[in-house]
């Protein structure tokens, strides 16, 4: 995996079984889209924010400078069970799946 802060935030967040919403709430953001933008590299963060992210995820700041595994497939294995239900999911079911995945499944935000 590329040495990229946002990708590492996502990696450690998934490993900690936390959602984007939980991290956004902890950081005081109004929506989880701010965390999504950090994770996809759109938004940079201040050092103080990186420190707060590390605390929330239960890691040291040095973790953001270390290599992480190239194979993330194990991080998504728990979510594969939801795939058959996505096409049939409606309303609150879709919202529950989104919350568990920590991401939006709809194209609208």
N, CA, C and O atoms as CSV, one atom per row, in Angstrom:
chain,resi,resn,atom,element,x,y,z
A,1,UNK,N,N,0.851,-1.179,0.000
A,1,UNK,CA,C,0.000,0.000,0.000
A,1,UNK,C,C,0.890,1.233,0.000
A,1,UNK,O,O,1.943,1.263,0.637
A,2,UNK,N,N,0.452,2.227,-0.714
A,2,UNK,CA,C,1.134,3.505,-0.783
A,2,UNK,C,C,1.187,4.137,0.604
A,2,UNK,O,O,0.266,3.967,1.403
A,3,UNK,N,N,2.267,4.868,0.892
A,3,UNK,CA,C,2.357,5.586,2.163
A,3,UNK,C,C,1.497,6.833,2.080
A,3,UNK,O,O,1.970,7.898,1.682
A,4,UNK,N,N,0.262,6.702,2.449
A,4,UNK,CA,C,-0.700,7.777,2.349
A,4,UNK,C,C,-1.466,7.868,3.661
A,4,UNK,O,O,-2.011,6.872,4.137
A,5,UNK,N,N,-1.507,9.057,4.241
A,5,UNK,CA,C,-2.138,9.234,5.541
A,5,UNK,C,C,-3.593,8.790,5.544
A,5,UNK,O,O,-4.010,8.044,6.430
A,6,UNK,N,N,-4.365,9.237,4.571
A,6,UNK,CA,C,-5.790,8.910,4.521
A,6,UNK,C,C,-6.045,7.416,4.442
A,6,UNK,O,O,-6.939,6.896,5.110
A,7,UNK,N,N,-5.261,6.728,3.629
A,7,UNK,CA,C,-5.436,5.284,3.516
A,7,UNK,C,C,-5.080,4.583,4.821
A,7,UNK,O,O,-5.664,3.556,5.168
A,8,UNK,N,N,-4.125,5.145,5.533
A,8,UNK,CA,C,-3.760,4.565,6.828
A,8,UNK,C,C,-4.853,4.820,7.863
A,8,UNK,O,O,-5.137,3.958,8.695
A,9,UNK,N,N,-5.460,5.993,7.813
A,9,UNK,CA,C,-6.583,6.271,8.719
A,9,UNK,C,C,-7.670,5.239,8.476
A,9,UNK,O,O,-8.193,4.648,9.421
A,10,UNK,N,N,-8.009,5.021,7.220
A,10,UNK,CA,C,-9.043,4.034,6.879
A,10,UNK,C,C,-8.649,2.638,7.355
A,10,UNK,O,O,-9.460,1.932,7.955
A,11,UNK,N,N,-7.417,2.244,7.092
A,11,UNK,CA,C,-6.933,0.920,7.499
A,11,UNK,C,C,-7.083,0.732,9.009
A,11,UNK,O,O,-7.649,-0.264,9.460
A,12,UNK,N,N,-6.578,1.683,9.784
A,12,UNK,CA,C,-6.626,1.555,11.236
A,12,UNK,C,C,-8.053,1.705,11.779
A,12,UNK,O,O,-8.396,1.100,12.795
A,13,UNK,N,N,-8.880,2.507,11.106
A,13,UNK,CA,C,-10.272,2.649,11.528
A,13,UNK,C,C,-11.011,1.331,11.347
A,13,UNK,O,O,-11.730,0.891,12.244
A,14,UNK,N,N,-10.837,0.704,10.197
A,14,UNK,CA,C,-11.494,-0.582,9.951
A,14,UNK,C,C,-10.964,-1.647,10.910
A,14,UNK,O,O,-11.726,-2.471,11.416
A,15,UNK,N,N,-9.675,-1.626,11.149
A,15,UNK,CA,C,-9.081,-2.591,12.083
A,15,UNK,C,C,-9.645,-2.409,13.490
A,15,UNK,O,O,-9.810,-3.379,14.230
A,16,UNK,N,N,-9.939,-1.166,13.853
A,16,UNK,CA,C,-10.507,-0.864,15.170
A,16,UNK,C,C,-12.026,-1.077,15.198
A,16,UNK,O,O,-12.667,-0.900,16.234
A,17,UNK,N,N,-12.596,-1.463,14.037
A,17,UNK,CA,C,-14.046,-1.678,13.903
A,17,UNK,C,C,-14.847,-0.426,14.281
A,17,UNK,O,O,-15.857,-0.494,14.982
A,18,UNK,N,N,-14.364,0.701,13.795
A,18,UNK,CA,C,-15.033,1.981,14.001
A,18,UNK,C,C,-15.588,2.465,12.668
A,18,UNK,O,O,-15.037,2.154,11.612
A,19,UNK,N,N,-16.671,3.221,12.718
A,19,UNK,CA,C,-17.255,3.771,11.494
A,19,UNK,C,C,-16.737,5.187,11.257
A,19,UNK,O,O,-16.180,5.826,12.151
A,20,UNK,N,N,-16.937,5.655,10.032
A,20,UNK,CA,C,-16.597,7.036,9.729
A,20,UNK,C,C,-17.422,7.974,10.593
A,20,UNK,O,O,-16.930,9.015,11.027
A,21,UNK,N,N,-18.656,7.617,10.842
A,21,UNK,CA,C,-19.538,8.444,11.677
A,21,UNK,C,C,-18.999,8.555,13.102
A,21,UNK,O,O,-19.005,9.640,13.682
A,22,UNK,N,N,-18.541,7.458,13.662
A,22,UNK,CA,C,-17.990,7.488,15.023
A,22,UNK,C,C,-16.762,8.392,15.091
A,22,UNK,O,O,-16.603,9.171,16.032
A,23,UNK,N,N,-15.903,8.280,14.090
A,23,UNK,CA,C,-14.706,9.131,14.064
A,23,UNK,C,C,-15.100,10.593,13.857
A,23,UNK,O,O,-14.546,11.484,14.500
A,24,UNK,N,N,-16.045,10.835,12.970
A,24,UNK,CA,C,-16.498,12.207,12.726
A,24,UNK,C,C,-17.081,12.815,14.008
A,24,UNK,O,O,-16.789,13.963,14.343
A,25,UNK,N,N,-17.892,12.055,14.710
A,25,UNK,CA,C,-18.467,12.534,15.973
A,25,UNK,C,C,-17.365,12.863,16.979
A,25,UNK,O,O,-17.419,13.897,17.645
A,26,UNK,N,N,-16.378,11.994,17.086
A,26,UNK,CA,C,-15.268,12.202,18.013
A,26,UNK,C,C,-14.497,13.484,17.684
A,26,UNK,O,O,-14.077,14.223,18.574
A,27,UNK,N,N,-14.322,13.724,16.387
A,27,UNK,CA,C,-13.565,14.901,15.949
A,27,UNK,C,C,-14.414,16.172,15.948
A,27,UNK,O,O,-13.893,17.269,15.750
A,28,UNK,N,N,-15.724,16.021,16.169
A,28,UNK,CA,C,-16.608,17.179,16.191
A,28,UNK,C,C,-17.074,17.622,14.818
A,28,UNK,O,O,-17.533,18.753,14.661
A,29,UNK,N,N,-16.966,16.754,13.817
A,29,UNK,CA,C,-17.451,17.069,12.478
A,29,UNK,C,C,-18.957,16.838,12.423
A,29,UNK,O,O,-19.489,15.982,13.129
A,30,UNK,N,N,-19.630,17.602,11.584
A,30,UNK,CA,C,-21.080,17.484,11.470
A,30,UNK,C,C,-21.501,16.218,10.731
A,30,UNK,O,O,-22.531,15.625,11.049
A,31,UNK,N,N,-20.698,15.799,9.735
A,31,UNK,CA,C,-21.047,14.611,8.947
A,31,UNK,C,C,-19.823,13.717,8.771
A,31,UNK,O,O,-18.685,14.135,8.984
A,32,UNK,N,N,-20.091,12.487,8.381
A,32,UNK,CA,C,-19.000,11.542,8.145
A,32,UNK,C,C,-18.279,11.822,6.823
A,32,UNK,O,O,-17.215,11.258,6.570
A,33,UNK,N,N,-18.845,12.683,5.985
A,33,UNK,CA,C,-18.190,12.975,4.710
A,33,UNK,C,C,-16.829,13.650,4.912
A,33,UNK,O,O,-15.944,13.522,4.066
A,34,UNK,N,N,-16.662,14.361,6.019
A,34,UNK,CA,C,-15.356,14.970,6.306
A,34,UNK,C,C,-14.301,13.899,6.522
A,34,UNK,O,O,-13.160,14.046,6.082
A,35,UNK,N,N,-14.680,12.818,7.200
A,35,UNK,CA,C,-13.748,11.697,7.414
A,35,UNK,C,C,-13.494,10.997,6.081
A,35,UNK,O,O,-12.359,10.622,5.786
A,36,UNK,N,N,-14.534,10.818,5.277
A,36,UNK,CA,C,-14.368,10.192,3.961
A,36,UNK,C,C,-13.374,10.980,3.122
A,36,UNK,O,O,-12.567,10.392,2.401
A,37,UNK,N,N,-13.424,12.303,3.208
A,37,UNK,CA,C,-12.505,13.147,2.440
A,37,UNK,C,C,-11.076,13.047,2.969
A,37,UNK,O,O,-10.123,13.163,2.198
A,38,UNK,N,N,-10.918,12.834,4.263
A,38,UNK,CA,C,-9.574,12.596,4.816
A,38,UNK,C,C,-9.060,11.267,4.273
A,38,UNK,O,O,-7.924,11.169,3.810
A,39,UNK,N,N,-9.907,10.252,4.336
A,39,UNK,CA,C,-9.493,8.913,3.922
A,39,UNK,C,C,-9.196,8.809,2.432
A,39,UNK,O,O,-8.321,8.041,2.032
A,40,UNK,N,N,-9.902,9.563,1.611
A,40,UNK,CA,C,-9.627,9.484,0.166
A,40,UNK,C,C,-8.555,10.469,-0.291
A,40,UNK,O,O,-8.226,10.535,-1.475
A,41,UNK,N,N,-8.011,11.235,0.661
A,41,UNK,CA,C,-6.907,12.132,0.344
A,41,UNK,C,C,-7.332,13.508,-0.122
A,41,UNK,O,O,-6.477,14.329,-0.454
A,42,UNK,N,N,-8.633,13.789,-0.157
A,42,UNK,CA,C,-9.122,15.091,-0.579
A,42,UNK,C,C,-8.774,16.172,0.439
A,42,UNK,O,O,-8.349,17.267,0.072
A,43,UNK,N,N,-8.956,15.857,1.725
A,43,UNK,CA,C,-8.678,16.821,2.798
A,43,UNK,C,C,-7.419,16.436,3.569
A,43,UNK,O,O,-7.226,15.277,3.935
A,44,UNK,N,N,-6.578,17.420,3.803
A,44,UNK,CA,C,-5.427,17.239,4.682
A,44,UNK,C,C,-5.877,17.535,6.108
A,44,UNK,O,O,-6.928,18.139,6.326
A,45,UNK,N,N,-5.074,17.104,7.074
A,45,UNK,CA,C,-5.417,17.365,8.472
A,45,UNK,C,C,-4.238,18.026,9.176
A,45,UNK,O,O,-3.080,17.856,8.796
A,46,UNK,N,N,-4.569,18.774,10.201
A,46,UNK,CA,C,-3.541,19.361,11.049
A,46,UNK,C,C,-2.914,18.272,11.901
A,46,UNK,O,O,-3.518,17.220,12.114
A,47,UNK,N,N,-1.715,18.517,12.383
A,47,UNK,CA,C,-1.041,17.566,13.253
A,47,UNK,C,C,-1.888,17.277,14.489
A,47,UNK,O,O,-1.970,16.130,14.927
A,48,UNK,N,N,-2.510,18.294,15.047
A,48,UNK,CA,C,-3.349,18.098,16.239
A,48,UNK,C,C,-4.527,17.166,15.937
A,48,UNK,O,O,-4.929,16.379,16.794
A,49,UNK,N,N,-5.077,17.253,14.729
A,49,UNK,CA,C,-6.176,16.366,14.339
A,49,UNK,C,C,-5.661,14.946,14.161
A,49,UNK,O,O,-6.325,13.990,14.561
A,50,UNK,N,N,-4.481,14.801,13.563
A,50,UNK,CA,C,-3.875,13.475,13.403
A,50,UNK,C,C,-3.646,12.832,14.764
A,50,UNK,O,O,-3.845,11.627,14.921
A,51,UNK,N,N,-3.230,13.622,15.746
A,51,UNK,CA,C,-3.027,13.105,17.108
A,51,UNK,C,C,-4.346,12.623,17.703
A,51,UNK,O,O,-4.390,11.574,18.345
A,52,UNK,N,N,-5.417,13.381,17.494
A,52,UNK,CA,C,-6.732,12.987,18.010
A,52,UNK,C,C,-7.233,11.725,17.323
A,52,UNK,O,O,-7.852,10.873,17.961
A,53,UNK,N,N,-6.967,11.600,16.020
A,53,UNK,CA,C,-7.355,10.391,15.288
A,53,UNK,C,C,-6.620,9.184,15.863
A,53,UNK,O,O,-7.220,8.131,16.078
A,54,UNK,N,N,-5.333,9.336,16.108
A,54,UNK,CA,C,-4.534,8.242,16.668
A,54,UNK,C,C,-5.078,7.809,18.029
A,54,UNK,O,O,-5.196,6.616,18.306
A,55,UNK,N,N,-5.402,8.776,18.863
A,55,UNK,CA,C,-5.963,8.459,20.189
A,55,UNK,C,C,-7.270,7.687,20.028
A,55,UNK,O,O,-7.474,6.665,20.683
A,56,UNK,N,N,-8.149,8.172,19.163
A,56,UNK,CA,C,-9.445,7.524,18.945
A,56,UNK,C,C,-9.269,6.082,18.461
A,56,UNK,O,O,-9.998,5.184,18.881
A,57,UNK,N,N,-8.293,5.874,17.575
A,57,UNK,CA,C,-8.082,4.551,16.999
A,57,UNK,C,C,-7.224,3.647,17.878
A,57,UNK,O,O,-7.057,2.465,17.578
A,58,UNK,N,N,-6.682,4.198,18.960
A,58,UNK,CA,C,-5.872,3.403,19.879
A,58,UNK,C,C,-4.516,3.029,19.322
A,58,UNK,O,O,-3.989,1.953,19.606
A,59,UNK,N,N,-3.949,3.933,18.522
A,59,UNK,CA,C,-2.627,3.684,17.936
A,59,UNK,C,C,-1.710,4.839,18.296
A,59,UNK,O,O,-2.164,5.886,18.759
A,60,UNK,N,N,-0.418,4.641,18.081
A,60,UNK,CA,C,0.528,5.738,18.295
A,60,UNK,C,C,0.680,6.509,16.987
A,60,UNK,O,O,0.401,5.981,15.910
A,61,UNK,N,N,1.114,7.730,17.087
A,61,UNK,CA,C,1.331,8.558,15.895
A,61,UNK,C,C,2.332,7.906,14.939
A,61,UNK,O,O,2.231,8.078,13.724
A,62,UNK,N,N,3.285,7.169,15.475
A,62,UNK,CA,C,4.304,6.533,14.627
A,62,UNK,C,C,3.661,5.551,13.648
A,62,UNK,O,O,4.222,5.272,12.588
A,63,UNK,N,N,2.493,5.031,14.000
A,63,UNK,CA,C,1.794,4.079,13.116
A,63,UNK,C,C,1.484,4.693,11.755
A,63,UNK,O,O,1.439,3.987,10.747
A,64,UNK,N,N,1.272,6.003,11.727
A,64,UNK,CA,C,0.981,6.668,10.458
A,64,UNK,C,C,2.209,6.748,9.546
A,64,UNK,O,O,2.085,7.045,8.358
A,65,UNK,N,N,3.389,6.484,10.104
A,65,UNK,CA,C,4.619,6.541,9.324
A,65,UNK,C,C,5.143,5.159,8.955
A,65,UNK,O,O,6.095,5.039,8.185
A,66,UNK,N,N,4.539,4.141,9.490
A,66,UNK,CA,C,4.965,2.767,9.209
A,66,UNK,C,C,4.169,2.197,8.046
A,66,UNK,O,O,3.053,2.630,7.759
A,67,UNK,N,N,4.770,1.217,7.385
A,67,UNK,CA,C,4.062,0.535,6.300
A,67,UNK,C,C,2.938,-0.306,6.884
A,67,UNK,O,O,3.046,-0.834,7.991
A,68,UNK,N,N,1.881,-0.417,6.138
A,68,UNK,CA,C,0.788,-1.306,6.510
A,68,UNK,C,C,0.660,-2.361,5.425
A,68,UNK,O,O,1.138,-2.152,4.311
A,69,UNK,N,N,0.026,-3.494,5.721
A,69,UNK,CA,C,-0.048,-4.590,4.749
A,69,UNK,C,C,-0.694,-4.171,3.437
A,69,UNK,O,O,-1.616,-3.356,3.408
A,70,UNK,N,N,-0.185,-4.749,2.348
A,70,UNK,CA,C,-0.776,-4.502,1.035
A,70,UNK,C,C,-2.125,-5.193,0.900
A,70,UNK,O,O,-3.016,-4.692,0.213
A,71,UNK,N,N,-2.278,-6.332,1.548
A,71,UNK,CA,C,-3.507,-7.113,1.422
A,71,UNK,C,C,-4.489,-6.706,2.505
A,71,UNK,O,O,-4.335,-7.085,3.666
A,72,UNK,N,N,-5.501,-5.933,2.126
A,72,UNK,CA,C,-6.524,-5.499,3.067
A,72,UNK,C,C,-7.744,-6.401,3.022
A,72,UNK,O,O,-8.746,-6.099,3.669
A,73,UNK,N,N,-7.692,-7.495,2.281
A,73,UNK,CA,C,-8.889,-8.304,2.085
A,73,UNK,C,C,-9.495,-8.765,3.398
A,73,UNK,O,O,-10.716,-8.882,3.498
A,74,UNK,N,N,-8.681,-9.027,4.401
A,74,UNK,CA,C,-9.234,-9.465,5.679
A,74,UNK,C,C,-10.067,-8.367,6.337
A,74,UNK,O,O,-10.992,-8.666,7.092
A,75,UNK,N,N,-9.753,-7.101,6.060
A,75,UNK,CA,C,-10.529,-6.008,6.643
A,75,UNK,C,C,-11.955,-5.977,6.116
A,75,UNK,O,O,-12.857,-5.485,6.794
A,76,UNK,N,N,-12.163,-6.494,4.925
A,76,UNK,CA,C,-13.478,-6.444,4.314
A,76,UNK,C,C,-14.237,-7.760,4.434
A,76,UNK,O,O,-15.415,-7.814,4.081
A,77,UNK,N,N,-13.602,-8.820,4.920
A,77,UNK,CA,C,-14.242,-10.127,4.965
A,77,UNK,C,C,-15.516,-10.110,5.790
A,77,UNK,O,O,-16.477,-10.797,5.442
A,78,UNK,N,N,-15.551,-9.343,6.873
A,78,UNK,CA,C,-16.760,-9.269,7.693
A,78,UNK,C,C,-17.913,-8.625,6.939
A,78,UNK,O,O,-19.076,-8.901,7.235
A,79,UNK,N,N,-17.611,-7.776,5.975
A,79,UNK,CA,C,-18.643,-7.046,5.256
A,79,UNK,C,C,-19.211,-7.823,4.076
A,79,UNK,O,O,-20.289,-7.498,3.580
A,80,UNK,N,N,-18.491,-8.849,3.622
A,80,UNK,CA,C,-18.952,-9.608,2.463
A,80,UNK,C,C,-20.321,-10.229,2.686
A,80,UNK,O,O,-21.054,-10.452,1.723
A,81,UNK,N,N,-20.677,-10.509,3.909
A,81,UNK,CA,C,-21.971,-11.124,4.193
A,81,UNK,C,C,-23.133,-10.190,3.864
A,81,UNK,O,O,-24.266,-10.650,3.724
A,82,UNK,N,N,-22.877,-8.892,3.738
A,82,UNK,CA,C,-23.938,-7.937,3.437
A,82,UNK,C,C,-24.228,-7.798,1.951
A,82,UNK,O,O,-25.282,-7.288,1.571
A,83,UNK,N,N,-23.306,-8.245,1.107
A,83,UNK,CA,C,-23.439,-8.036,-0.336
A,83,UNK,C,C,-24.761,-8.562,-0.892
A,83,UNK,O,O,-25.409,-7.843,-1.652
A,84,UNK,N,N,-25.197,-9.782,-0.552
A,84,UNK,CA,C,-26.468,-10.258,-1.124
A,84,UNK,C,C,-27.678,-9.414,-0.720
A,84,UNK,O,O,-28.691,-9.411,-1.419
A,85,UNK,N,N,-27.580,-8.709,0.390
A,85,UNK,CA,C,-28.709,-7.932,0.891
A,85,UNK,C,C,-28.768,-6.508,0.348
A,85,UNK,O,O,-29.799,-5.845,0.464
A,86,UNK,N,N,-27.679,-6.035,-0.239
A,86,UNK,CA,C,-27.633,-4.647,-0.688
A,86,UNK,C,C,-28.686,-4.326,-1.741
A,86,UNK,O,O,-29.323,-3.274,-1.691
A,87,UNK,N,N,-28.864,-5.235,-2.692
A,87,UNK,CA,C,-29.833,-4.983,-3.765
A,87,UNK,C,C,-31.255,-4.911,-3.237
A,87,UNK,O,O,-32.093,-4.210,-3.805
A,88,UNK,N,N,-31.538,-5.630,-2.153
A,88,UNK,CA,C,-32.885,-5.677,-1.600
A,88,UNK,C,C,-33.094,-4.689,-0.462
A,88,UNK,O,O,-34.229,-4.457,-0.046
A,89,UNK,N,N,-32.018,-4.107,0.042
A,89,UNK,CA,C,-32.109,-3.239,1.220
A,89,UNK,C,C,-32.898,-1.979,0.913
A,89,UNK,O,O,-32.777,-1.386,-0.159
A,90,UNK,N,N,-33.697,-1.596,1.873
A,90,UNK,CA,C,-34.504,-0.392,1.743
A,90,UNK,C,C,-34.407,0.416,3.036
A,90,UNK,O,O,-34.260,-0.154,4.117
A,91,UNK,N,N,-34.485,1.707,2.925
A,91,UNK,CA,C,-34.589,2.609,4.069
A,91,UNK,C,C,-33.687,2.305,5.232
A,91,UNK,O,O,-32.465,2.415,5.131
A,92,UNK,N,N,-34.292,1.918,6.347
A,92,UNK,CA,C,-33.538,1.718,7.582
A,92,UNK,C,C,-32.523,0.584,7.461
A,92,UNK,O,O,-31.481,0.619,8.116
A,93,UNK,N,N,-32.817,-0.438,6.618
A,93,UNK,CA,C,-31.871,-1.536,6.437
A,93,UNK,C,C,-30.599,-1.030,5.767
A,93,UNK,O,O,-29.491,-1.362,6.189
A,94,UNK,N,N,-30.765,-0.231,4.729
A,94,UNK,CA,C,-29.624,0.328,4.024
A,94,UNK,C,C,-28.821,1.227,4.953
A,94,UNK,O,O,-27.590,1.194,4.948
A,95,UNK,N,N,-29.517,2.029,5.746
A,95,UNK,CA,C,-28.852,2.911,6.706
A,95,UNK,C,C,-28.043,2.096,7.715
A,95,UNK,O,O,-26.924,2.477,8.058
A,96,UNK,N,N,-28.589,0.990,8.189
A,96,UNK,CA,C,-27.879,0.136,9.146
A,96,UNK,C,C,-26.620,-0.457,8.514
A,96,UNK,O,O,-25.573,-0.532,9.156
A,97,UNK,N,N,-26.728,-0.875,7.262
A,97,UNK,CA,C,-25.564,-1.429,6.568
A,97,UNK,C,C,-24.517,-0.344,6.357
A,97,UNK,O,O,-23.325,-0.589,6.545
A,98,UNK,N,N,-24.949,0.852,5.968
A,98,UNK,CA,C,-24.020,1.973,5.795
A,98,UNK,C,C,-23.293,2.274,7.103
A,98,UNK,O,O,-22.084,2.509,7.105
A,99,UNK,N,N,-24.027,2.265,8.211
A,99,UNK,CA,C,-23.413,2.534,9.508
A,99,UNK,C,C,-22.370,1.478,9.856
A,99,UNK,O,O,-21.311,1.798,10.396
A,100,UNK,N,N,-22.669,0.233,9.550
A,100,UNK,CA,C,-21.716,-0.840,9.858
A,100,UNK,C,C,-20.479,-0.749,8.970
A,100,UNK,O,O,-19.365,-1.020,9.420
A,101,UNK,N,N,-20.676,-0.366,7.712
A,101,UNK,CA,C,-19.546,-0.238,6.788
A,101,UNK,C,C,-18.752,1.045,7.026
A,101,UNK,O,O,-17.573,1.133,6.684
A,102,UNK,N,N,-19.415,2.031,7.616
A,102,UNK,CA,C,-18.770,3.310,7.818
A,102,UNK,C,C,-18.670,4.131,6.557
A,102,UNK,O,O,-17.775,4.966,6.420
A,103,UNK,N,N,-19.591,3.898,5.630
A,103,UNK,CA,C,-19.574,4.653,4.372
A,103,UNK,C,C,-20.968,4.691,3.785
A,103,UNK,O,O,-21.827,3.876,4.120
A,104,UNK,N,N,-21.174,5.644,2.913
A,104,UNK,CA,C,-22.452,5.778,2.228
A,104,UNK,C,C,-22.503,4.844,1.028
A,104,UNK,O,O,-21.528,4.716,0.288
A,105,UNK,N,N,-23.631,4.201,0.844
A,105,UNK,CA,C,-23.809,3.317,-0.308
A,105,UNK,C,C,-24.638,3.972,-1.403
A,105,UNK,O,O,-24.769,3.426,-2.499
A,106,UNK,N,N,-25.196,5.140,-1.110
A,106,UNK,CA,C,-25.985,5.842,-2.102
A,106,UNK,C,C,-25.093,6.834,-2.842
A,106,UNK,O,O,-24.045,7.245,-2.345
A,107,UNK,N,N,-25.527,7.204,-4.024
A,107,UNK,CA,C,-24.749,8.152,-4.806
A,107,UNK,C,C,-25.007,9.583,-4.381
A,107,UNK,O,O,-24.249,10.483,-4.741
A,108,UNK,N,N,-26.071,9.805,-3.618
A,108,UNK,CA,C,-26.392,11.146,-3.132
A,108,UNK,C,C,-25.761,11.357,-1.771
A,108,UNK,O,O,-25.685,10.422,-0.974
A,109,UNK,N,N,-25.310,12.558,-1.493
A,109,UNK,CA,C,-24.774,12.902,-0.162
A,109,UNK,C,C,-25.334,14.226,0.222
A,109,UNK,O,O,-25.033,14.735,1.301
